Amino acid sequence: MGKIALTLVIIGAVNWLLVGLFEWDLVSALLGGEVHRESSMLSRIVYALVGLCGIYCIRYLVADDRRARV
């Protein structure tokens, strides 16, 4: 269950990265809806930072968790 939740968080963060950098919403493009979002520069910076953190979290998804069980 934890890996599924982390995967969804990473997908959401990458979507915010795309919104922050390109004002383009991947989830809306795939599922229907408004794909272009207009937002302030400050909110785009926050979206991009959230996206970069999500990319960083990929390491936790693929990390060997045997150390945590010891």
Secondary structure per residue as TSV (DSSP state, phi and psi in degrees):
chain	resnum	aa	ss	phi	psi
A	1	M	-	360.0	-37.3
A	2	G	H	-63.6	-39.2
A	3	K	H	-67.7	-36.5
A	4	I	H	-65.5	-45.6
A	5	A	H	-62.1	-43.8
A	6	L	H	-64.2	-39.2
A	7	T	H	-60.5	-44.2
A	8	L	H	-66.8	-37.3
A	9	V	H	-64.1	-41.8
A	10	I	H	-65.1	-43.4
A	11	I	H	-60.5	-43.4
A	12	G	H	-63.5	-40.3
A	13	A	H	-67.2	-40.5
A	14	V	H	-65.0	-36.8
A	15	N	H	-61.6	-43.1
A	16	W	H	-66.0	-33.5
A	17	L	H	-60.8	-44.5
A	18	L	H	-64.7	-38.4
A	19	V	H	-65.1	-42.8
A	20	G	H	-66.6	-39.4
A	21	L	H	-87.0	-38.9
A	22	F	H	-122.8	0.5
A	23	E	S	54.5	40.4
A	24	W	B	-128.6	126.1
A	25	D	-	-100.2	106.6
A	26	L	H	-63.5	-43.2
A	27	V	H	-61.9	-44.2
A	28	S	H	-65.0	-36.0
A	29	A	H	-64.8	-38.1
A	30	L	H	-79.0	-35.4
A	31	L	H	-106.8	-1.3
A	32	G	S	95.5	143.5
A	33	G	S	131.3	-169.4
A	34	E	-	-76.1	116.0
A	35	V	-	-92.8	-18.3
A	36	H	B	-107.9	126.5
A	37	R	-	-117.6	131.4
A	38	E	-	-99.9	127.3
A	39	S	-	-144.9	165.7
A	40	S	-	-70.5	162.3
A	41	M	H	-63.0	-39.5
A	42	L	H	-63.5	-44.0
A	43	S	H	-67.4	-34.6
A	44	R	H	-65.5	-36.7
A	45	I	H	-64.4	-43.3
A	46	V	H	-63.5	-44.1
A	47	Y	H	-58.8	-43.7
A	48	A	H	-65.0	-40.3
A	49	L	H	-64.3	-42.0
A	50	V	H	-61.1	-41.3
A	51	G	H	-64.1	-42.4
A	52	L	H	-64.6	-37.7
A	53	C	H	-65.0	-36.7
A	54	G	H	-64.5	-40.6
A	55	I	H	-63.6	-39.7
A	56	Y	H	-61.1	-35.9
A	57	C	T	-71.5	-11.2
A	58	I	H	-57.4	-32.5
A	59	R	H	-61.0	-31.9
A	60	Y	H	-74.6	-28.1
A	61	L	H	-69.2	-38.3
A	62	V	H	-102.2	1.6
A	63	A	S	-69.1	150.4
A	64	D	-	-77.7	114.3
A	65	D	T	-94.1	17.8
A	66	R	H	-65.4	-31.6
A	67	R	H	-61.9	-33.8
A	68	A	H	-71.3	-24.0
A	69	R	H	-84.1	-14.0
A	70	V	-	-75.3	360.0
